[in-house]
């Protein structure tokens, strides 16, 4: 069984390897790549039975309604807040995302960034290149024994918790659903506000949706202990940025985050001038292994749907 026609939005020729394009083409009779704002889009959707979109490419109600034969939407990303899930579900359209492909990459990057800050590795490298070969009096901090709070114990959060345990940290979590298997390994459950107030290091890992906007509001940011490190690898809309800037400007906490394409320029500029912010481009997910997994999962999702066994289904 094959799809008759696939429309690809925001997925360029470089998105897949030659081998994976070959797999893709074995599952569809025809594919059309088109820009999301192309006036010909609706005409191309008229006879399409599957639609594929890249990260951040919106698939609204109007787009879905323009494709009366649509059976499947494949998202070439983990996030899915930019797709009208409810409307697709009402029309019996299956949606799959690429779940878990970057869990290892993001978790490892997080600890690289954390250790770089806690041990001032950037400063040490500069001294080393300058010929300094002896201890210069600077003191770092260790992860062992620190209260390490993880909010959202999904694929990435769970892996972060495991690695933190390996460092000997006192790992605690909050998630919408309790995780007995993780608790059996010594990862402690706490309610949100207690976890925030107890954590020396706090990292958040959950999907962006209407329920998580302003999750870290002024009250919760105010509960963080002085000297705590807050790490962000999710949407900036999770935070009350004014409240966060207030605490940062007082030197009370540290903020380590990715400056992704969804971060408003004014917000970035607000934090960029503060010394207790460590800012990275949005590349935590970018490893050779993660990119290979992303492609493989994406194609497997299509294949599994056609076999009647949808994988990574989000609706």
N, C-alpha and C positions, 0 to 999 in steps of 0.2 A: 504494500500500500504506500502511496505517495501523496503529498500535497500537490494540488494542481498549480497554484501560484503563490509565491511568497513575496511580500513587500518588506523591504528592509529600510528602516529609518535610522540614520545616524550610525550605521555599521558599515565602515569602509572596507575596501579590498584588503587592507593590512590587518584587519581585525582577526582573521583566521589564517592559519598556515595553508599552504597548497594542499596538504593532505586533508585538512579539515574542510576546506572548500569542496574537495572531492567527495567527502562524506556528506556534506550538506546537499550537494547537487544530486546525490543518489537518492535523496529523500524528497526532493521537490522537482516537479517537471519544468518549472520556470521561476526565475527570480528577477526581481526588479529592485534596484537601489535608487532611492529618491530622497531628496532633502525634505525635512519635516514641513518647511514653509513653501514648498513647490506648489504652484497653483494646479498642477496636474495630479496631485496626490489623491484626491477623492476619486478621480476617474480610474486611477490604477487600483484603488481599493475595491471597486465595484465587483470584480470577479475574483478577488483574492480570498483564499480560505485560511491563510496564516499570515501573521504580522510579527516582525521582529524589530525590536528597538534597543538602542544603546542607552548607557547611563544618562539620566536626566532628560531624555527625549520624551516629551509628554504624549500620552495617548488618552485623549479626552473622549467624552461621550460622543461628540460630533464625529471624531475619527472612527470610533467603533461603529456608529450608525451608518457611516459611508460604506461599510463592508458587510453587506447582508449575509454573505456566505462564510463569514469568519468563524472558525472553530478553535483557533489556538493563537495565543500571544506568547512569544518567547522573549524574555528580557535578558539582554546580554550584560547583566549586572546582578548584584545581590539586592540593592535597594529597589523598591517598587512603589514608593509614594507618589511618583509622577504618572502613574497609570490609574485610570478610573476602575478600580477593582470591582466595586459594587455593581456598576452598570454592566461590566463584562459578565459577571456572575449571573445577573438577571437575564442575560441573553444566552446563557449556557456555554459561554466561551471559557476554556481552560487557560490559565496563566501559569507559566513556570518561570522561575528565576534561577540564576546561577548561584546557588547557596554554598557557602563554606569554602569557596576556592581560595580565599586569601587569609583564612584564619591563622595559619602558621606565619605567613609573611607579616601580617599586621602585629601579631603578638610579639614576634621577634624584634620588629622595628621599635615597638613600644619600649621594650627593655633596653634596646640600644640607646634610644633617646633618654631614657631615665638614667641609665648609668653614665652617659655622657654628662648629664647635668650634675648628678650627685658626686661624681669624681672629677668634674671639670676637665674632661679629656681634651676638649678643644684647647683650653689654656695650656695643658700639659704638652700637647703636640707643638704648640708655638714655642714653648720654652726649650723643648728638645731640639727643634730645628735651629734655635738660636745658640745651641751648644751647651745649654745648662745640663749638667749631669749629676746634680745632687739635690737632695730634698730642699725645697724652698720655703717650708713653713706652712704651706697651705694644707688644710684638712678637709677630707671628703666625708661622706657618710655611707654607711653600709645598709643593705636591704634586710639583712638578717635581723629578726626581732621586730621589725616595723609592722604596724597594723596596715595591711594592704587591703583596701576596700574595692570590690568590684561590683558595679551596678549593672545588671544584665548578664546572666550566666548562660548565654547561647554559645554558638560555635567559637567565636573569638574570645568572649569573656571567660568561657570555660578553660580555654587554652592559656589565657593570661593567668588565671588562678593557679593552674598546674605549675606553670613556670615560676610564679612567685613563691609557691610552696617549696620548689627546688632550691630557692635562695634562702630558705629558712624563715620567710616572713610569716607573720600571723595573718593568714588570709581569711577574710570575711566577705560575705556577699549579700546582696538583695536581688531578687528576680521576681517577676510576676508569678512564677510557679516555683515552688520549692524543688530542690535538686537532691533527693535522698542519697543518690550514688556519690555525689560530691561531698555531702556532709559526712558520709561514712569514711571518707578519706581525710577528715579533719578540717574541712573548709566550713566555717561557721556561718549560720544564717543570722542576720540581724534586720530589724525593720529599717526603712530608709533613713530616717532622721538620726537614729542611733549610729548607724554605719557612717554617715557623713560626719558626725561630730567626733567619732573615735579614730577615723582614718588618718594615718600619716601620709599615705599615698592613696588617692582616689581616682579611679578610672571608670569611664562609662562606656557601655557597649550594648546599645539597643537600636532598633530601627526607628527611623524618623516618621512620625505620624502626628495627627492632631492631639493625641494624648501625651506626647512627650515634649511638645513645645513648651518652653519655659519650665521644664522639669526642675532644673536648678534655678529656682527663683531666689529673690533677695533673702528670704528667710533661711533657705537651705544653705546658700552661700555664706550667710552670716554664722551658721553653725559650724563651719569648718574651723579646725583648730589652727592657731598661729603656727606657721612653719610648714603647713601641709602642702603637698604637691598635688595639683589637679591636672589630669590628663584627658585630652579630648581628641577622639578620632571618629566623631560622629558630627551631625549637623550643629552649627553654631546656634540655631534656633532653640536648642535644648537649654540655653543659658540666658539669664537676665544679664546681658553684657554690661549694662551700666553698673549693676551691683557688683559684678565681678571686677570691673575696672576700679571701682572704689576701693575694694580690698587690696587689689594689686598695687594701686598707687600708694597705699600705706605701707607696702612692703611686708604684708602679713602672710601672704601665701605665694606660691609659684604656679604658673600656668604653662603647660607644655601642650602644643596643639598643631594640627595640620591646617594650613591656610588653603582650604579647598575652593573650588570655583563658586560655591554657594555662599561663601563668606562675604558679606558686604564690604566694600573698600573702606568705608568709614570705620567699620569695626576693626578691620586689620590695622588701620593706621592708629587707632586708639591703643591697641596692644603693642604694636611694633616699637613704640617709643619707651616702653617699660622694660627695665633691665631684668625683671623677674619673670619674663616671658621667653620661652624657647619656642621658636616658630619654624616649622618645616613645610615644604611644599607637599601637595597631596600625592605622596608616592610610597606610603607605607605598604600598600598592596603589591607593589611592582617588583616581583622577582620572576626569574625565568620559570621556576616551578609553578608559581601561581598563575601565570599567563597560560601555561600549558593546561593546567587544570580547568581554568575558565573556559577555554575552547572545548575541551573534552566534555565537560558537564553540559555546556550549551547544546552540543550536537546530540549527546545522549538523551537529553530531555526531549528533543524532537523525535528521535527514534523511538523512545519509550511511549510517547503519546500515540504515535502511529501504530504501535503494537498493542494499544489499549491499556497500558500500564503507566500513566503519567507520573513523572518524577519531579520533585521539588515544586509541587503544585501549591500555590499560595491562595487559591480561592476555592 
